[in-house]
Amino acid sequence: MASRVKPRNLFLALFILAVVLLLIPFSAHRAAKGSSDFDVYYYAGKALLNGAPIYSVDGKAATLSQSPFLYPPFFACVISPFSFFSIATAAGLWNILNFLFMVGSGIVLTRSFFYSLNGLFRQSFRLIALRITFLLFIILICLDNLAMAQINPAVFFFLVFAFECVLRKKDTAAGISLAGAIAMKLIPLIFLPYFILKQKWRLVTSCLVSLICFFWLFPSLSVGFQKNLEYYDAFQRSVEGQRTPVKLPFYASQLSPSHQNLQSVLFRLSIDWDFREHTGGPNGRAFVFRTPIRFSEKTASEIAIASVILLLIAGFYLISRSRMNDSQCLQEISFVLILMFLSAPKMRSHGFIYLVFPLMYLAEQCLSKNKNTKTIQKIFFMSAFFYLLQGIKYFKFLGAGCFSALILLVYFGKELMNQEKRT
């Protein structure tokens, strides 16, 4: 006799099907309007197939997209097959793939890391508010990525899979997966010095060999060695143009309230008002809030960059003092992910998907019999509160999202310090 399908499994299958069916028209509509990030990927892939430039020229996009392409040539090769479809159809297909990456990340996280979440709806009644808040918060972060048809879900999946391989002592596979994340978006490079500090030499070697294949072998086979060299030269110049403090496009982008990383927020809060008003365009003139501290554009930029560098030094010093073990590994990974978010040259609100890991760690601790449960709940709710404040334009300008990440950073940093004292 065939076994009956459990109602819970049937509901989950129907929910996934409904999401997939809704993603296609929604993604197609936004991509056709040019209001998602997918048009940047799509036209870069299309230009690559035609042998045309894919990076910025004088700070402007070399393709038909509204913004310049700032990812390695490897990702342009990966996304290029989507350009055989119309941009609307391609965006729908890409977001279905994004949804599958999110489901895959969720499966790996709950299966390999957070066992108590398997009984999420079997806990005591007093934790209902926390469970609902946790689920809605995570869903909101994921939907933000789907709305923008972003690359982040794919990068996050490869990072999560790499972490799982580390815990299972499969360092070679972990290095390959980490290299895949780096080859699509450079900011996961922050994990290389972390694993070097932890003396995970097989993982580091595997990652470096894989990066050579992803950065040079794969694109060279796709477009030719000489063309790949040209793309990397343009990629380097494009990235340098974005991060050089003395160029106006850098300032204009940092003035945008959409960027919630530490560097952008500090720059916005300390820049001289006259400069912001006259050179920032709509982003500079839209706010009547004036900070009491005002610096020239160069000084404000140097202070912001120096703060990020000091944060990274302090973070890695703390990690170097701790000992990697199974109970502490999740805390360290969470800490590095938060550092990655805060120190990124640009990070908009949909980049919060990288903080799903530490947030799930907090939720797991809240649902366990932890003596610090009340403190952990306060940290989670405070982080969620500041994240939601981004919906108000003035709080977005002030960097509410950055404060959300800083709260998590302080908590996990304190936990690592406590672990060090106990050992």
C-alpha positions as CSV (number, residue, x, y, z in Angstrom):
1,M,0.0,0.0,0.0
2,A,1.4,3.4,-1.0
3,S,2.2,5.6,2.0
4,R,0.1,8.7,2.3
5,V,1.7,12.1,1.9
6,K,1.9,14.0,5.1
7,P,-0.1,17.3,5.2
8,R,3.0,19.2,6.3
9,N,5.0,17.9,3.3
10,L,2.1,18.6,0.9
11,F,1.8,22.2,2.2
12,L,5.5,22.8,1.8
13,A,5.5,21.4,-1.8
14,L,2.5,23.7,-2.7
15,F,4.1,26.7,-1.1
16,I,7.4,26.1,-3.0
17,L,5.4,25.7,-6.3
18,A,3.4,28.9,-5.6
19,V,6.6,30.9,-4.9
20,V,8.2,29.6,-8.1
21,L,5.1,30.5,-10.2
22,L,5.0,34.0,-8.8
23,L,8.7,34.6,-9.2
24,I,8.6,34.5,-13.0
25,P,6.2,37.4,-13.8
26,F,7.5,39.4,-10.8
27,S,11.1,39.1,-11.8
28,A,10.3,39.7,-15.5
29,H,8.4,42.9,-14.7
30,R,11.2,44.4,-12.6
31,A,14.0,43.4,-15.0
32,A,12.1,44.8,-18.0
33,K,11.9,48.1,-16.1
34,G,15.6,48.1,-15.3
35,S,14.8,48.3,-11.5
36,S,16.6,45.1,-10.5
37,D,20.3,44.2,-10.4
38,F,19.8,41.5,-13.0
39,D,20.1,43.8,-16.0
40,V,23.7,44.4,-15.0
41,Y,24.4,40.7,-15.1
42,Y,22.4,40.1,-18.2
43,Y,23.9,42.7,-20.4
44,A,27.5,41.8,-19.2
45,G,26.8,38.2,-20.2
46,K,25.4,39.3,-23.6
47,A,28.4,41.6,-24.2
48,L,30.8,38.8,-23.3
49,L,29.3,36.5,-26.0
50,N,29.7,39.3,-28.5
51,G,33.3,40.0,-27.5
52,A,32.3,43.5,-26.4
53,P,33.5,45.4,-23.3
54,I,31.7,44.5,-20.1
55,Y,33.2,46.8,-17.6
56,S,32.8,50.6,-16.9
57,V,34.3,53.3,-19.0
58,D,35.0,56.6,-17.1
59,G,32.8,55.4,-14.3
60,K,29.8,54.6,-16.6
61,A,28.5,51.2,-17.7
62,A,30.0,49.9,-20.9
63,T,26.9,47.8,-21.6
64,L,23.2,48.7,-21.9
65,S,22.7,48.3,-18.1
66,Q,22.1,51.3,-15.9
67,S,25.0,50.5,-13.5
68,P,28.5,49.2,-14.2
69,F,29.3,45.5,-13.9
70,L,31.7,45.0,-10.9
71,Y,32.1,41.2,-10.8
72,P,34.9,38.9,-12.0
73,P,34.8,37.7,-15.7
74,F,34.0,34.2,-14.3
75,F,30.5,35.4,-13.3
76,A,29.9,37.0,-16.7
77,C,30.7,33.6,-18.3
78,V,28.3,31.8,-15.9
79,I,25.5,34.2,-16.6
80,S,26.0,34.5,-20.3
81,P,23.7,31.5,-21.3
82,F,20.8,33.5,-19.8
83,S,21.3,36.1,-22.5
84,F,19.9,33.7,-25.1
85,F,16.5,34.5,-23.7
86,S,14.8,37.9,-23.4
87,I,15.8,39.8,-20.3
88,A,12.3,39.3,-18.7
89,T,12.4,35.5,-19.2
90,A,16.1,35.3,-18.1
91,A,15.3,37.2,-14.9
92,G,12.5,34.8,-14.1
93,L,14.7,31.8,-14.7
94,W,17.6,33.3,-12.7
95,N,15.3,33.9,-9.7
96,I,14.0,30.4,-9.8
97,L,17.6,29.3,-9.5
98,N,18.0,31.9,-6.7
99,F,15.1,30.3,-4.9
100,L,16.6,26.9,-5.2
101,F,19.9,28.2,-3.8
102,M,17.9,29.6,-0.8
103,V,16.1,26.3,-0.2
104,G,19.5,24.5,-0.5
105,S,21.0,26.9,2.0
106,G,18.1,26.4,4.4
107,I,18.4,22.6,4.2
108,V,22.2,22.6,4.9
109,L,21.8,25.1,7.7
110,T,19.1,23.3,9.6
111,R,20.5,19.8,8.9
112,S,24.1,20.4,9.6
113,F,24.3,23.3,12.1
114,F,21.1,24.1,13.9
115,Y,19.5,20.9,15.1
116,S,17.0,22.5,17.6
117,L,15.4,24.4,14.7
118,N,14.0,21.1,13.4
119,G,11.6,21.3,16.3
120,L,10.8,24.9,15.6
121,F,7.0,24.5,16.1
122,R,7.2,22.1,19.0
123,Q,8.6,24.4,21.6
124,S,6.8,26.0,24.5
125,F,4.1,28.6,23.9
126,R,6.1,31.4,25.5
127,L,8.5,31.4,22.5
128,I,5.8,31.9,19.8
129,A,6.6,35.6,19.4
130,L,10.3,34.8,18.9
131,R,9.6,32.0,16.4
132,I,7.3,34.2,14.3
133,T,9.7,37.2,14.4
134,F,12.6,35.0,13.4
135,L,10.8,33.4,10.5
136,L,9.4,36.7,9.2
137,F,12.8,38.4,9.5
138,I,14.6,35.7,7.6
139,I,11.9,35.5,4.9
140,L,12.0,39.3,4.5
141,I,15.8,39.2,4.0
142,C,15.4,36.5,1.4
143,L,12.6,38.2,-0.5
144,D,14.7,41.4,-0.7
145,N,17.3,39.4,-2.7
146,L,14.6,37.9,-4.9
147,A,13.1,41.3,-5.5
148,M,16.5,42.5,-6.8
149,A,17.3,39.2,-8.7
150,Q,20.6,39.4,-6.8
151,I,23.7,37.2,-6.9
152,N,23.9,37.0,-3.1
153,P,21.8,33.8,-2.7
154,A,24.2,31.8,-4.9
155,V,27.3,33.2,-3.1
156,F,25.6,32.5,0.3
157,F,24.9,28.9,-0.7
158,F,28.5,28.1,-1.7
159,L,29.7,29.7,1.6
160,V,27.3,27.6,3.7
161,F,28.3,24.5,1.8
162,A,31.9,25.3,2.5
163,F,31.2,25.7,6.2
164,E,29.5,22.4,6.3
165,C,32.5,20.7,4.6
166,V,34.8,22.3,7.2
167,L,32.7,20.7,10.0
168,R,32.8,17.4,8.3
169,K,36.6,17.5,7.8
170,K,36.3,17.7,4.0
171,D,38.7,20.6,3.5
172,T,39.3,20.0,-0.2
173,A,35.6,20.3,-1.0
174,A,35.4,23.3,1.3
175,G,38.2,25.1,-0.6
176,I,36.5,24.4,-3.9
177,S,33.1,25.7,-2.7
178,L,34.7,28.8,-1.1
179,A,36.5,29.5,-4.4
180,G,33.2,29.3,-6.2
181,A,31.8,32.0,-3.9
182,I,34.9,34.2,-4.4
183,A,34.8,33.8,-8.2
184,M,31.3,35.2,-8.3
185,K,31.7,38.0,-5.8
186,L,35.1,39.0,-4.3
187,I,34.0,39.8,-0.7
188,P,34.2,36.2,0.6
189,L,38.0,36.6,0.1
190,I,37.9,37.6,3.8
191,F,37.6,33.9,4.7
192,L,41.1,33.1,3.2
193,P,43.0,34.9,6.0
194,Y,40.6,33.4,8.5
195,F,41.4,29.8,7.4
196,I,45.1,30.7,7.2
197,L,45.0,31.8,10.8
198,K,43.3,28.5,11.6
199,Q,46.1,26.7,9.7
200,K,43.6,24.9,7.4
201,W,46.3,24.5,4.8
202,R,44.6,21.8,2.7
203,L,41.5,24.1,2.4
204,V,43.6,27.1,1.5
205,T,45.6,25.2,-1.1
206,S,42.4,23.8,-2.6
207,C,40.8,27.2,-2.7
208,L,43.8,28.8,-4.4
209,V,44.1,26.1,-7.1
210,S,40.3,26.3,-7.7
211,L,40.6,30.1,-8.0
212,I,43.2,29.8,-10.7
213,C,40.8,27.5,-12.6
214,F,37.8,29.8,-12.1
215,F,39.6,33.1,-12.8
216,W,41.9,32.0,-15.6
217,L,41.2,28.5,-17.1
218,F,37.4,28.7,-17.4
219,P,37.1,32.2,-18.8
220,S,40.1,31.6,-21.1
221,L,38.4,28.5,-22.6
222,S,35.2,30.5,-23.0
223,V,36.5,33.8,-24.6
224,G,40.2,33.1,-25.3
225,F,43.3,33.8,-23.2
226,Q,44.0,37.3,-24.7
227,K,40.4,38.4,-24.3
228,N,40.4,37.2,-20.7
229,L,43.5,39.2,-20.0
230,E,41.7,42.3,-21.4
231,Y,38.7,41.7,-19.3
232,Y,40.8,41.4,-16.1
233,D,42.6,44.5,-16.8
234,A,39.3,46.4,-17.3
235,F,38.0,44.7,-14.2
236,Q,40.9,45.9,-12.1
237,R,40.5,49.5,-13.4
238,S,36.8,49.4,-12.8
239,V,37.2,48.2,-9.2
240,E,39.9,50.7,-8.5
241,G,37.7,53.5,-9.9
242,Q,35.0,52.5,-7.4
243,R,37.2,52.4,-4.3
244,T,39.6,55.4,-5.0
245,P,38.7,58.1,-2.4
246,V,39.6,61.1,-4.6
247,K,37.1,60.4,-7.4
248,L,33.6,61.9,-7.3
249,P,31.7,58.7,-8.4
250,F,33.0,57.1,-5.2
251,Y,31.6,59.9,-3.1
252,A,28.3,59.9,-5.0
253,S,27.8,56.2,-4.4
254,Q,28.8,56.4,-0.7
255,L,26.2,59.2,-0.3
256,S,23.5,56.9,-1.4
257,P,21.4,55.8,1.6
258,S,21.0,52.3,0.1
259,H,24.6,51.4,1.1
260,Q,24.6,50.2,4.7
261,N,28.2,49.2,5.2
262,L,30.4,50.9,7.8
263,Q,32.5,52.9,5.4
264,S,29.5,54.4,3.6
265,V,27.7,55.3,6.8
266,L,30.7,56.9,8.5
267,F,31.3,58.9,5.3
268,R,27.7,60.1,5.1
269,L,27.7,61.2,8.8
270,S,31.0,63.1,8.7
271,I,31.0,64.7,5.2
272,D,30.8,68.5,5.0
273,W,27.2,69.5,4.2
274,D,28.1,71.9,1.3
275,F,30.0,69.2,-0.5
276,R,27.1,66.7,0.0
277,E,24.6,69.2,-1.2
278,H,26.4,70.3,-4.3
279,T,28.0,67.1,-5.5
280,G,25.9,64.3,-4.2
281,G,23.0,65.0,-6.5
282,P,19.6,63.8,-5.2
283,N,21.3,61.7,-2.5
284,G,23.1,64.8,-1.2
285,R,20.1,67.2,-1.3
286,A,17.4,64.9,-0.1
287,F,18.2,65.1,3.6
288,V,17.8,68.1,6.0
289,F,19.7,66.3,8.8
290,R,23.0,67.9,9.6
291,T,25.6,66.1,11.7
292,P,27.6,68.2,14.3
293,I,30.9,66.8,12.9
294,R,31.9,68.0,9.4
295,F,35.0,67.1,7.5
296,S,36.2,67.7,4.0
297,E,35.5,64.9,1.5
298,K,39.1,63.6,1.7
299,T,39.3,63.6,5.4
300,A,35.8,62.0,5.8
301,S,36.8,59.3,3.3
302,E,40.1,58.6,5.1
303,I,38.4,58.3,8.5
304,A,35.8,55.9,7.1
305,I,38.4,53.7,5.4
306,A,40.7,53.8,8.5
307,S,37.8,52.7,10.7
308,V,37.1,49.7,8.5
309,I,40.8,48.7,8.5
310,L,41.0,49.0,12.3
311,L,37.8,46.9,12.6
312,L,39.3,44.1,10.4
313,I,42.6,44.2,12.4
314,A,40.8,44.0,15.7
315,G,38.5,41.2,14.4
316,F,41.3,39.0,13.1
317,Y,43.4,39.6,16.2
318,L,40.5,38.3,18.3
319,I,40.1,35.3,16.0
320,S,43.8,34.5,16.1
321,R,43.6,34.3,19.9
322,S,40.8,31.8,19.9
323,R,41.0,28.1,19.4
324,M,38.9,26.5,16.7
325,N,36.7,23.7,17.9
326,D,33.3,22.4,17.1
327,S,31.5,24.5,19.7
328,Q,33.3,27.7,18.8
329,C,33.4,27.3,15.0
330,L,29.9,28.6,14.4
331,Q,30.6,31.7,16.5
332,E,33.8,32.4,14.5
333,I,32.1,31.9,11.1
334,S,29.3,34.2,12.2
335,F,31.8,36.8,13.4
336,V,33.7,36.7,10.0
337,L,30.4,36.9,8.0
338,I,29.5,40.1,10.0
339,L,33.0,41.5,9.4
340,M,32.5,40.7,5.7
341,F,29.2,42.7,5.6
342,L,30.5,45.7,7.5
343,S,33.8,46.0,5.6
344,A,32.5,45.5,2.0
345,P,33.2,48.6,-0.2
346,K,29.5,48.7,-1.0
347,M,26.7,46.8,0.7
348,R,23.0,47.4,0.2
349,S,20.2,46.0,2.3
350,H,19.8,42.8,0.3
351,G,23.4,41.9,1.3
352,F,21.9,41.1,4.7
353,I,21.4,37.5,3.5
354,Y,25.0,37.0,4.7
355,L,23.8,37.7,8.2
356,V,21.2,34.9,8.0
357,F,23.9,32.5,9.4
358,P,24.5,34.4,12.6
359,L,20.8,35.2,13.0
360,M,20.0,31.5,12.8
361,Y,22.7,30.8,15.3
362,L,21.0,33.3,17.7
363,A,17.6,31.7,17.0
364,E,19.0,28.3,17.8
365,Q,20.4,29.6,21.0
366,C,17.1,31.1,21.9
367,L,15.3,27.8,21.4
368,S,17.8,25.9,23.5
369,K,18.2,25.8,27.2
370,N,20.9,28.5,27.4
371,K,21.4,30.4,30.6
372,N,21.8,33.6,28.5
373,T,18.6,33.1,26.5
374,K,17.0,36.4,27.5
375,T,20.1,38.4,26.5
376,I,20.3,36.5,23.2
377,Q,16.6,37.3,22.5
378,K,17.3,41.0,23.2
379,I,20.2,41.0,20.7
380,F,18.1,39.3,18.0
381,F,15.1,41.7,18.5
382,M,17.4,44.8,18.5
383,S,19.1,43.6,15.3
384,A,15.7,43.0,13.7
385,F,14.5,46.4,14.8
386,F,17.3,48.4,13.3
387,Y,17.0,46.4,10.1
388,L,13.4,47.3,9.8
389,L,14.2,50.9,10.4
390,Q,15.7,51.0,7.0
391,G,12.1,51.4,5.7
392,I,12.2,55.0,6.9
393,K,14.4,57.2,4.7
394,Y,16.1,59.2,7.5
395,F,17.0,56.1,9.4
396,K,18.3,54.6,6.2
397,F,20.5,57.6,5.6
398,L,21.8,57.3,9.2
399,G,22.8,53.7,8.6
400,A,20.2,51.7,10.6
401,G,21.3,48.6,8.7
402,C,24.9,49.2,9.8
403,F,23.8,49.4,13.4
404,S,21.9,46.2,13.0
405,A,25.2,44.4,12.0
406,L,27.2,46.2,14.6
407,I,24.9,44.9,17.4
408,L,25.6,41.4,16.1
409,L,29.3,42.1,15.8
410,V,29.6,43.3,19.5
411,Y,27.7,40.2,20.7
412,F,29.7,37.6,18.8
413,G,33.0,39.5,19.6
414,K,32.1,39.3,23.3
415,E,31.3,35.6,23.0
416,L,34.7,34.9,21.4
417,M,36.4,36.9,24.2
418,N,34.5,34.8,26.8
419,Q,35.5,31.6,25.0
420,E,39.1,32.7,25.1
421,K,39.0,33.4,28.9
422,R,37.4,30.0,29.6
423,T,40.1,28.2,27.6
